Amino acid sequence: HRVVVNTVLSLTGSCLVSFYASMLMRPGGKFEMVDVQNATLAGGVAVGAIADMNIKPWGALLIGCVAGVLSVVGYVHIQPFLERKISLYDTCGVHNLHGMPGVLSGVASAIVAAGASSSSYQTDLLGLYAERGTRSAAAQAGVQAAFMFITLAISVSGGVFTGTLMRLSFFQPAKDQFFQDTQAWHVPEMENPYYFDKRGEIGHKEAKPASSQAKTSALRNPEQASPGEEGLTLRTVSEKIDTIAAAIGSLAQRQP
């Protein structure tokens, strides 16, 4: 039952504090969606290593609140700093939601281990710490901290190795073949993306696909599109939307 109660309370703390921290740190005192979607979950990560421990309700709430603030600080300040200084782009916010709250969980596990005693649990601690029979509370806390640093070393070295491997030219995508799988796959003709089809319908055999560069240029600047081209441009989309809106308005006016 401790796992369920501690996890729910920690998530509650991170959810409440994340909204408040997002409002304080973001311009205009408004919420940021990335904070709401991610930092609110940081409490569940931070309490993970001690969810089954006797940390009391206030302890679970405290850990969740700290994790929520830490995660929002990561999104607002730390992530932009890493992008500017070392070009480290965390597109999924893993460092802010899982990395830093995970380290917080490791620190909390060492603190909790240092204060764990048989009297507080009313039983021996072998079920929680297998070596506690021959190890003191301080020694157990040191082991928890040591393995936190070992985990960090493994994760950082693994990330550096993967990043170095992905920088090789072998893994770089073809610069002029975005949105097309023909370089590596047998693609049925009918499954060509619709924006390469001039007619915008089934006649793929009659209409030869236009180059992605020309289409991208037409989307960015409709004035550069060819006069007779029927490709999808911002102007044609806007005109179709206006036509549909006018038709709906006229139908609404005819209703008694």
N, C-alpha and C positions, 0 to 999 in steps of 0.2 A: 504493500500500500504506500510505502514511502516514495517509491519511484513515481507513482501516479501523482500523488499530492505535490511533491517537490517540482516535478516537471510542469504541471499546470500553473502553480504559483509563480514559477520563474518566467514562464511565458507571459503570464498576466503582467508581471512587472516590466518586462521588456516591451510589451505592446503599449502600455500606458506611457512609459517614459520616452519611447521612440517618437511618438506623435509630438510630445512636448519639446523634445530636443530638436526635431526636424523644424518645428515652428520657430524656435529660437535661432537656429543656425542658418536657415535658408533666407534669402532676400525677401523682403516684404512680409515676413511673418506668416508665410504660407507653407503648407505641407508639400513635401516632394514625394512623388510616387515611388521612387526607388527606395526611399527610407521606409515607407509604409509596407512595401512588399517584402523587404529583406530584414531590416533591423528589428522589426517586431518579432522575428523568429530567433533572434540571437540568444534569448534566455534559454531556449531549449538546448542550444549547443553548449552554453556555458555551464549548465547544471549536469551535463551528461556524465562526467567522471565521478560525480558525488550524488547522483540521483537516489541511490539506495542507502545513503548515509543519514544519520540523525542530525540534520542541519537546522531543524526547527522551521516553522513557516516564515518567520522574519528573515532567516538566512536565505531561503529560496527566493523570496521577493527581492532581497538586496542584490543577490547575484544577477537576477534578471534585469534589474534596473541598471546596474553597472554595465552589463553586456549591451543593453539597448543604447545607452549613451556612447559607449565605445564604438559600436557599429556605425552610428550616425556620424561620429567624428571621423571615422574611416572614410565614409562616402563623401563628406563635405571637405575635409582637409587632407587626409593622408593619401587617398587615391590620386587626386590632382597633383600632389607633390611628387609622388613616385612617377607619374607620367611626365612631368616637366624635367625631373632630374636624371632619371635613368631609363626613360622611355618604357616603363613597365606598365602595360595596359591590362587591367583586370576587367575584361568585358562582362563577366558574370558576377563580379563582386564577391568572389570566393574568399579573398583575404579579409573583407569586412564582415562577412556573415559567418564564416567557418574558421578562418585563420586566427584572428585576434580573440574572438570569444572562446575558441578552443584553447589558446594559451591561457586565458583567464581561468578556464576550467581546470587546467593542469596546476596552476598556482593554487586555486581553491582546494584541489585534492590534497596538496601537500599540507596546507593549513589544517584541513579537517583531520588528516591522518595524525598530525602532531597533537591534536586535542582529543582523539578517540581514546576511550577507556572502557574497561569492562563494566564499570558502574553506570556509565551513561547509556549503555546498550543492554544492561542487565543480563549479559551472557558473555562468553568468551568471544574474541574477535577473529578467531580462525576462519569463520565463514566469510569474513570480509577481507582479511589479509592472511593469506595462507602461511606466511612466515612470522606472524606476529607472536607466536609462542616463544621464539628465540630472538626476537628483535624488539627494541624499545620503540616508543612512539616517535621520538626524534629521529631514530634511524629509519623508520618507515617513511616519515616525511621526506627525508633525504633521498630515499629510493624513488619516491613519487616525482620529486623535482628532477632527479637524474634522468629518469626515463622520459620526462617531458622534453629535456634538451636533446636526448637521443632521437626522439620522434621528429623534432624540428630539424636536426641534422639530416635525417633520412629524407624528409620532405623537400628541404631546400636543395640538397644535392640531386635528388630525382628531378626536381623542376629545372635546375640548371642543365642537366644532361638532356632532358627532353627539348628544352628551348634551343640548345646548341644543335641537336639533331634536326629540328624543324627548320633551322636556318640554312641547311644545305640546299643547293639549287635543285636537287632531285625532287624535293617536296614543294617547290614553289609552283603556284598555279600558272597556267598560260595566261599572259596578260591580255590577249585579245580574244579570249574565248569565254568571257563571263556569261553565265546563264545558259550555257550549252554543255551537254555531256558527250558530244560526239567525239571528243578527243580520247575518251577511255571506254565508251559504251556503244553498243549497237542501238541506235535510237530509232524507233518506228517513225515514219514520216508524219503520221497523223498526230504525234505527240510533240511536234515542234511548238515552242511557246507562241501563244496567240499574237504577241506583239511583233513577231517576225513575219506574219501572214498579212500581205497587203489587203486581201479581201476580208479578212476577219471572219471567215467561215470555212467550210470543208475543203474548198478548192486549193489544197496545198500543192498539188501537182502543177496546176496552171500558174500559180503565183510563186515565184522564186523568193526565198527568204532574203530580206535585206540585211546588210551588215549591221552588227550590234552597235558599231561606232556611229553610223549614220542615224540609227534609231535613237540612240542616247542623245545625240546632238539635237534631233528634232524635238525630243521631250523637253530638253533644257531650254531650247529657243525655238518656238514654233515658226518664227520668221524664216529660219534656215531650211525648213522642210520644202521638198520639191512641190511645185504647183499642182501636179496631177497625182500626188501620192495620197493614198487613203490610209496611211498609217495612223496609229493612235497618238495624238498630240494633245497638249494641254488645251489648245483652242477647241479642238473637236469635242473633247470631253465636256468642256464648259458649255459649248453650244447645245450638246445633247441634253445636259442637265437643265438648261434654260427651257428647252423645248418641252421636256417632260413636266417641268414645274408649271409652264403656261397651260398645258393640256389639263393638268390636275385642277388648276385654278378655274378654268372654264367649266369643267364638269361640276365643281363645287357650287358655282354660281347658278347652274341650271337646276339644282335641287330645290324643291319647294320649301 
